[in-house]
Amino acid sequence: MARFELLDPEMATAGSTSGSASGDILFEMGLRCASGRNGKIDLVSAHMYFNLADRNGAEDAAYHRQEVASQMTKSDVAKALRAARDWLTLH
């Protein structure tokens, strides 16, 4: 499976003609963070990616974002929302 580095602007838009990352790529990154497939489980990043994926039309992203949020503190949810806003300003 291909690895996408979403902090790299070139890879963040892979497969997308609109200049924003594909909802499917963002959704996959959320799954990876939530499951710990790439190492440690990171619910803040998972929430951020699911939020961005939902914004870009990924079908089940909102459901997964809610599931992840139910396991997070309010402070962590706030961090995830800030991270999503920051990501959008960079991309």
Protein Blocks (a to p, Z undefined) as FASTA:
>chain_A
ZZddfkbmklmmgoianlpacfklmmmmmmmmmnomnopadfklmmmmmmmmmmnopakl
mmmmmmmmmmpcfklmmmmmmmmmmmmmmZZ
